[in-house]
């Protein structure tokens, strides 16, 4: 099986919108967009060797520090969903990444997520450097992801524009 980290951007496994995720507006509830983005992140973390097994066998984990989600087009029950992962930047303690969520058949962009995650010593509950092996993987990943265009929604701020 090919290493998914070699894909630029990383392609996460296809998921489907579940019936229980539909709210009273008839579309997927906002919380489940985050769930899908999080499942993609788990997939990436597992392949970076900082996923569930790492958490269970070490005193480290990655915690979300900040997330910005843009809901762009509705998804409904049964829709197939494809998520891509793009590393924007990293340092020894932080990961900055961007995810695009697409309807897998109709190929429209449904949502985006930008996130800053911190590597944390789970005993001390403080940020600590990622393992050197992970930093080396991130360095390789960053070299390939730098060739990708910066996502349009990256760095966006929430606010009401004056003078509209």
N, C-alpha and C positions, 0 to 999 in steps of 0.2 A: 504494500500500500504506500502510495506517495505521501511525502511529508506535507501536510496542509500549510505549514509555515513557508513553504516555497511559493505558494500562490501570492500574487501581488494584485490586489489586496487579498487577504486571507478570506476564503469562502467557508462559511460555517454550514453545518448540515441543514437541509431544508426542514422547516417546521410547518405545521398547519394550525390555523386559528381554531380553537376548540369552542364548542357550543357554549360552555360555561363562561367563556370570556366575553360574551356579548352583553352589553348593557341595555338599559331601557331606551337608548337612542337607536338601537338596532345595529350598532357597529362594535368593534372591539374596544373594550374599556381601556383607558389610558394606562392603567396599572399593568396590563398584560403586554403592552409594548415594551415596558421596562423588563418584564419577565423574559421576553424573547431576546432582548439585547443582553440580558444577564446570562441566559443559557449559551449564547454565542461566546460571551466572555469566558464562561467556564470552559468551553471547548478550546479556546485559545490558551488560557492559563494551563490547562492540562498538557497541551503540546509544548508549552514553555517550561514545564515541570515546576509550576508554582500553583497547581490546582489542588483539588481535594486531597490527593495522596500526600502532597507536600505539606499541607496544613496538618494532616494527621501524623506525620512522621518528623516534623520539625517544630520550631517555635516561631514560624513565620507565616504570614498571609498577606494578601493585598486587600485593602479596604478602599471603598469608594470615598473620595473626598468631595467631589462635585460632579453633577451630571446636568447636562442641558439637553432636553429632548424637543425636537420639532415634529409635530404631528402634521403631515402634509396631505395625506389622502386616506380615506377610510379603508379598513379591512373588515370583512365579515366572516361568519362561521364557514369553516372549510377552506378558506383561502390558503394557498401554499405561500410560504414566506421564505425569502432568501435574505441572509444578512452577510454583509462583508465587514471586515475589520481592517482598519488602517492605523498603523502606528504613526503619530504625528511627531512625538518627541519622547525622550526619556532621560533620566539621570539615574544615579545609583539608588535612589529611594522612590522615584516617582515615574509613573507612566501616564502619558497624555495620548489618548487615542480617539478615533472617530469611527462610528458604525453607520452604515446605510442599510435600511430595511426596504426590500422590494417585494412587490407581488410577483411571485416566481413565474406565473404564466403570462400575465399581462405586462410584466416588466416595468410597472410604474413605481416611482419612489414613494413609499408610504410614510416613512419617518426617518429621522436621523438622531443620533445620540453622540454627544461629545462628552468625554469623561476624563477626570484626573483621578488616578488611583495611587495610593501610598502603600509601600511595603512596610509592614508593622511586625515588630517582635510581639507575639501574642502573650508572652509572660510579662513583659515590661509595659505593654500597651503604648509603645512609642515607635516612631519610624526608625528603621534601620536599613542599611544597604541590602540590596538584593544579592543573592549568591553570585559569585564571579561567573559561574557557568551560565547563569541566566543573563547577566549583563553582556556576556559574549554573544549569546543568541540574539539579544535585543540589538546589539551593534550590527550584526548581519541583517536582521530584519529592517532596521532603520535605513541601512544603505539601499536596500531594494525599495522601500516605501517612500524614500525621498523623491523617487522618480514620479510618483503619483501627484496629480494636481492637488493643491490644498482644497478641501471641501468648501463649497460655497457657504455653508452654515457655520463653519468653524469660527469660533471666537465671537459668535453673536451675543448680543445683550438683550435683556428683557426691558421693555419700556414703551411708553406712548410717545410717538414722535409728535412734536408740536408743529403747527402750521400746515396740517393736512387739509 
